[in-house]
């Protein structure tokens, strides 16, 4: 690098890092590359950096005009559309706390999240069924904005055009608060008041070449942080896929010369399932780094992906609550198949037994991560849940694993309270809370059982009330009943009947014992 180029790089880093602190990163790129495409939908709609920045300014002014102040909460219920990053970057410069809502939830579940996060404004995609009715149940909203059409009681997104797109002179750094479902049935906001700004200047990017693809919903933590926030803050364009289409992903990678993106294991499995002649049609040589996490990846699947694409897979271990730097490259993983990364330092994480004692090398136990390393968090308005996963400055996400002699972490299982199907967390208590309402159900214990494609599938294990007999018709009736109150991706795929569910001395159903027979004979319990 020449001296002039090096000085230019140093100056750019200083500008980007300063802009991240104020939430004004898009203003840097709008100044340097106003006409460069920043974000593109798979449908073809797009925004340049100049347009994205101007609309972020307009959105802040719109929200302020409706009485929102720094510190207020903003919710967005939106699929992967160009408006999503505009709202995101508006909140990050307006001092607001943005909660992206899982739009796959039922309307009453969406309403719960919007109300619980204390949103004063909501931006809602008109394609999401029941969203207008759901928002009618949220009395604290001062502003409701419809994206992509008209909704009763909402103003049109186009009304932002009435406000100036000039850069704010008084930006205030905002934040995001994602919701992670709890085992007691309702989602919990992961509140990080001391979190560092995401997306400072990253020297790994080649800003003339790099381009991201966002394959998963933008409301998920990793696509939001990596494929949208970090990428765009660094002046790197991203393509938003509205829904997963396996061959379409390959076409986009080839035609757009995609270099980076975040995937989950089920996506790998679907890509590998394509006929060889279909895979061979596409040139994927532009790929530099495919990040993956959110769910365990079967070793045979990961090995096959590395053989196909080369050593471009980069795995991480973390959650909505945070992480402590567990990552592993393709080369290191091939030497230690199954690992999710190496402990960055001794105090970053601990493996503890049931008595809270450190487990020896190679012995599985509960994985506890340092709160200090990831900035700390609380579950919003839920002190009891916040304290329930803490131990001496560490927290657990319920995962089970062990360290080898070189401090590489291997996952062997997970607390049975969480099911991961296709990279999506499903919390069984939410499902049991509904199934128990069926007149034939005495008690219910929903578990995750092995599934070759999804990793796990949802299975309801049910104890019937006296006077009811197991039958295929009753199974169907119970599943149809669940479908009325539970989001589609949470509905059990089948039902098993048992005469009695195992319970502890305290009377609590022992979900691990219910789950264990389905996983018998497998090396991994996830």
LINLIN-V679087 format. One record per backbone hydrogen bond with DSSP energy under -1.0 kcal/mol. CO is the residue of the C=O (numbers start at 1). NH is the residue of the N-H. Records with the same first field share a line. If there is no record, write none. Layout:
CO = NH / NH
This chain:
2 = 6
3 = 7
4 = 8
5 = 9
6 = 10
7 = 11
8 = 12
9 = 13
10 = 14
11 = 15
12 = 16
13 = 17
14 = 18
15 = 19
16 = 20
17 = 21
19 = 24
24 = 27
25 = 29
26 = 30
27 = 31
28 = 32
29 = 33
33 = 36
34 = 50
36 = 49
38 = 238
39 = 47
40 = 240
41 = 44
45 = 41
47 = 38 / 39
48 = 52
49 = 53
50 = 54
51 = 55
52 = 56
53 = 57
54 = 58
55 = 59
56 = 60
57 = 61
58 = 62
59 = 63
60 = 64
61 = 65
63 = 68
64 = 67
69 = 72
72 = 97
73 = 120
74 = 99
75 = 123
76 = 101
77 = 125
79 = 81
81 = 84
83 = 87
84 = 88
85 = 89
86 = 90
87 = 91
88 = 92
90 = 94
91 = 96
92 = 174
93 = 172
95 = 71
96 = 175
97 = 74
98 = 177
99 = 76
102 = 105
106 = 110
107 = 111
108 = 112
109 = 113
110 = 114
111 = 115
112 = 116
113 = 117
114 = 119
115 = 118
120 = 142 / 143
121 = 75
122 = 145
123 = 77
124 = 147
125 = 128
128 = 131
130 = 134
131 = 135
132 = 136
134 = 137
135 = 138
138 = 141
143 = 122
144 = 155
145 = 124
146 = 157
147 = 126
151 = 154
155 = 146
156 = 159
157 = 160
158 = 161
159 = 162
160 = 163
172 = 95
175 = 98
178 = 190
180 = 188
182 = 185
186 = 182
188 = 180
189 = 380
191 = 378
192 = 195
202 = 205
206 = 209 / 210
211 = 259 / 260
212 = 239
214 = 241
217 = 220
220 = 224
221 = 225
222 = 226
223 = 228
224 = 229
225 = 230
226 = 231
228 = 232
229 = 233
230 = 234
231 = 236
232 = 235
237 = 212
238 = 40
239 = 214
240 = 42
245 = 249
246 = 250
247 = 251
248 = 252
249 = 253
250 = 254
251 = 255
252 = 256
253 = 258
259 = 288 / 289
260 = 213
261 = 291
264 = 267 / 268
265 = 269
266 = 270
267 = 271
268 = 272
269 = 273
271 = 274
275 = 279
276 = 280
278 = 281
279 = 282
284 = 287
289 = 261
290 = 314
291 = 263
292 = 316
298 = 302
299 = 303
300 = 304
301 = 305
302 = 306
303 = 307
304 = 308
305 = 309
306 = 310
310 = 312
312 = 290
314 = 292
315 = 328
319 = 322
322 = 319
326 = 317
327 = 342
328 = 315
329 = 333
330 = 334
331 = 335
332 = 336
336 = 339
341 = 409
345 = 348
348 = 370
350 = 368
351 = 359
352 = 366
353 = 356
357 = 353
360 = 363
365 = 401
366 = 352
368 = 350
369 = 395
371 = 376
378 = 191
379 = 382
382 = 386
383 = 387
384 = 388
387 = 390
389 = 396
393 = 371
394 = 391
395 = 369
398 = 415
399 = 367
400 = 412 / 413
401 = 365
402 = 410
403 = 362
404 = 407
407 = 343
408 = 404
409 = 340
410 = 402
412 = 525
413 = 400
415 = 418
419 = 426
421 = 424
424 = 421
426 = 419
427 = 430
428 = 432
429 = 433
431 = 434 / 435
432 = 436
434 = 437
435 = 438
438 = 441
440 = 465
443 = 463
445 = 461
447 = 459
449 = 457
451 = 455
454 = 422
455 = 451
457 = 449
458 = 493
459 = 447
460 = 496
461 = 445
462 = 498
463 = 442 / 443
465 = 468
471 = 475
472 = 476
473 = 477
474 = 478
475 = 479
476 = 480
477 = 481
478 = 482
479 = 483
481 = 484
482 = 485 / 486
487 = 490
494 = 460
496 = 462
502 = 510
504 = 507
508 = 504
509 = 511
510 = 514
511 = 515
512 = 516
515 = 518
516 = 519
519 = 522
